[in-house]
Amino acid sequence: MVALRGWFAGERLRLRTAAETLEIAVMEQLRTARQQQGASPGTARLGLRLRAPRRPGGDFTIEWFLVQRPGRTHYIPRGSGDRYPRAAFASALSWERGIALEAEQRLGQIRRRLRLMKALERRIADFAGLAGQPVETAAATDQNQPAAARGERA
């Protein structure tokens, strides 16, 4: 179990590093494209951020936002999937949407891996909780049933 916990921690760190690298690359790509497009300050400003876990033992989150005005951002809800759907970026400019959809290919993979790892960790914890309990055999279970349930006459 200790080895599995270590592997999960290492994999989570690798995914976080990949997400941070991608976050920096996407934000730089958005900044460069914004300058090339000559976007005015009042136009939509899409951004990407990583958030620390909201609770102990949780995973970091990767989310998109729109800058509404200086100091005010609006979080874009992802929905139930691992990737943001195209419609989530309806408020973004077309060139921002293109960058976001391209990045979502890789970000969705990271989110999916985090989700699957969390599910595995839960299953392993459930198993570990049961591992110390004795397993009843069919014969022992039959003895605990009433005679009629075992097919015997009273």
C-alpha positions as CSV (number, residue, x, y, z in Angstrom):
1,M,0.0,0.0,0.0
2,V,2.9,2.4,0.8
3,A,4.3,1.8,-2.7
4,L,1.0,2.6,-4.3
5,R,0.6,5.8,-2.3
6,G,4.1,6.8,-3.4
7,W,3.3,6.1,-7.0
8,F,0.1,8.2,-6.8
9,A,1.9,11.1,-5.2
10,G,4.6,11.0,-7.9
11,E,2.1,10.8,-10.7
12,R,0.1,13.7,-9.2
13,L,3.3,15.7,-9.0
14,R,4.1,14.9,-12.7
15,L,0.5,15.9,-13.8
16,R,0.8,19.1,-11.8
17,T,4.1,20.0,-13.4
18,A,2.6,19.2,-16.9
19,A,-0.4,21.4,-16.1
20,E,1.7,24.3,-14.8
21,T,3.9,24.1,-17.9
22,L,0.8,24.1,-20.2
23,E,-0.8,27.0,-18.2
24,I,2.3,29.2,-18.7
25,A,2.4,28.2,-22.4
26,V,-1.3,29.0,-23.0
27,M,-1.2,32.3,-21.1
28,E,1.8,33.3,-23.2
29,Q,0.1,32.2,-26.4
30,L,-3.0,34.2,-25.4
31,R,-0.9,37.3,-24.6
32,T,1.0,37.1,-27.9
33,A,-2.2,36.6,-29.9
34,R,-3.9,39.5,-28.1
35,Q,-1.0,41.8,-29.1
36,Q,-1.0,40.6,-32.7
37,Q,-4.8,41.0,-32.9
38,G,-4.6,44.5,-31.5
39,A,-7.3,43.6,-29.0
40,S,-8.6,46.6,-27.1
41,P,-8.8,46.5,-23.3
42,G,-12.6,46.2,-23.3
43,T,-12.7,42.9,-25.3
44,A,-13.0,39.5,-23.7
45,R,-9.9,38.3,-22.0
46,L,-9.7,34.6,-21.6
47,G,-7.3,33.1,-19.1
48,L,-6.3,29.7,-17.5
49,R,-5.4,29.0,-13.9
50,L,-4.5,26.1,-11.6
51,R,-6.0,26.2,-8.2
52,A,-4.7,24.5,-5.1
53,P,-6.8,21.6,-3.7
54,R,-9.9,23.0,-2.0
55,R,-9.7,20.4,0.8
56,P,-7.0,18.2,2.2
57,G,-6.3,15.1,0.0
58,G,-8.0,16.8,-2.9
59,D,-6.5,17.4,-6.4
60,F,-5.6,20.7,-7.9
61,T,-8.1,22.1,-10.4
62,I,-7.5,23.5,-13.9
63,E,-10.0,26.2,-14.9
64,W,-10.7,28.8,-17.4
65,F,-11.9,32.4,-16.7
66,L,-12.9,35.6,-18.4
67,V,-11.7,38.9,-17.2
68,Q,-14.8,41.1,-16.9
69,R,-12.9,44.2,-15.8
70,P,-9.7,44.9,-13.9
71,G,-9.8,42.9,-10.7
72,R,-12.9,41.0,-11.6
73,T,-12.9,37.6,-13.3
74,H,-15.7,35.2,-14.1
75,Y,-15.1,31.5,-13.7
76,I,-16.3,29.4,-16.7
77,P,-18.1,26.3,-15.6
78,R,-16.8,23.1,-17.1
79,G,-19.8,20.8,-16.6
80,S,-19.6,17.1,-15.8
81,G,-17.0,16.0,-18.3
82,D,-13.2,16.1,-18.2
83,R,-13.0,18.7,-20.9
84,Y,-14.7,22.1,-21.4
85,P,-17.2,21.9,-24.2
86,R,-17.0,24.3,-27.2
87,A,-20.0,26.2,-25.9
88,A,-18.2,27.1,-22.7
89,F,-16.1,29.5,-24.7
90,A,-19.0,31.3,-26.4
91,S,-18.1,34.5,-24.6
92,A,-14.5,34.4,-25.7
93,L,-13.2,35.9,-29.0
94,S,-12.8,33.4,-31.9
95,W,-9.0,33.4,-31.7
96,E,-9.2,32.9,-27.9
97,R,-11.6,30.0,-28.4
98,G,-9.2,28.3,-30.9
99,I,-6.3,28.5,-28.4
100,A,-8.6,27.2,-25.6
101,L,-10.0,24.3,-27.6
102,E,-6.5,23.2,-28.6
103,A,-5.2,23.4,-25.0
104,E,-8.3,21.4,-23.8
105,Q,-7.1,18.4,-25.7
106,R,-4.2,18.1,-23.3
107,L,-5.9,19.6,-20.2
108,G,-8.8,17.1,-20.6
109,Q,-6.3,14.2,-20.5
110,I,-4.8,15.6,-17.3
111,R,-8.2,16.0,-15.6
112,R,-9.2,12.5,-16.7
113,R,-6.0,10.9,-15.2
114,L,-6.6,12.8,-12.0
115,R,-10.2,11.6,-11.8
116,L,-9.3,8.0,-12.5
117,M,-6.5,8.1,-9.9
118,K,-8.9,9.4,-7.3
119,A,-11.3,6.6,-8.1
120,L,-8.5,4.0,-7.8
121,E,-7.4,5.5,-4.5
122,R,-11.0,5.3,-3.1
123,R,-11.2,1.6,-4.2
124,I,-7.9,0.8,-2.7
125,A,-8.9,2.5,0.6
126,D,-12.1,0.5,0.6
127,F,-10.2,-2.7,0.0
128,A,-7.7,-1.8,2.7
129,G,-10.5,-1.3,5.1
130,L,-11.9,-4.8,4.3
131,A,-8.5,-6.5,4.2
132,G,-8.3,-6.9,8.0
133,Q,-11.8,-8.5,8.3
134,P,-12.2,-12.2,8.1
135,V,-13.9,-13.6,5.1
136,E,-16.9,-15.9,5.9
137,T,-17.1,-19.1,3.9
138,A,-20.3,-20.4,2.4
139,A,-20.5,-23.2,5.0
140,A,-20.2,-20.7,7.9
141,T,-22.8,-18.5,6.3
142,D,-25.2,-21.5,5.9
143,Q,-25.0,-22.4,9.6
144,N,-26.2,-18.9,10.5
145,Q,-29.4,-19.3,8.5
146,P,-32.6,-20.8,9.9
147,A,-33.1,-24.5,9.1
148,A,-36.0,-23.8,6.6
149,A,-33.7,-21.5,4.6
150,R,-31.0,-24.3,4.4
151,G,-33.7,-26.6,3.0
152,E,-34.0,-28.7,6.1
153,R,-37.2,-29.6,7.9
154,A,-37.9,-28.5,11.3
